[in-house]
């Protein structure tokens, strides 16, 4: 305690406590936050330990797509498998359909940025916080996992293998057998 008071009196900006954005989290939101922290500890940008892990695997593990105890036991997903999963479990949307105040830990919706042709995707990025300056969480090809802005992703992928700025697509996870979060609380009347 005295150490903190000493630093605070010196006016050190580094000693001020971190104040995370307060978000109402459900259980799935807590799990996603823990998965992101786990991935970042294994795939740090300065020292990417697991260079062979694809961006598809990072994004799908973050979303809790497969039942596995941790990131180390997750089977890497190839581009072909990623395209199949995208086609089966996600629907393409416009960027405007993502709520302005969207935060992955506080919403039941899950969104994905797909770079490249959806049949042959180049990159998956999870949309984590739309109001942030770096709203996308993914693993870049030559760097570890972390948060990126759209400008950074465009610079990283545009011009590689024919990817243009028109090859950035947004997807929402489908809700098979569940009520979509956007429909909770609505009443539907069916007439015969």
Secondary structure, DSSP 8 states (H G I E B T S, - for coil): -HHHHHHHHTT-GGGS----------HHHHHHHHHHHHHHHHB-SSSBS-TT--HHHHHHHHTT-S--SSGGGS----HHHHHHHHHHHEEEE-GGGS-TT-BTTT-S--EEEEEEETTEEEEEEEE-BTTSSS-EEEE-TTS-EEEE-HHHHHHHHTTSTT--GGGEEEEEE--TTS--GGGTT-------
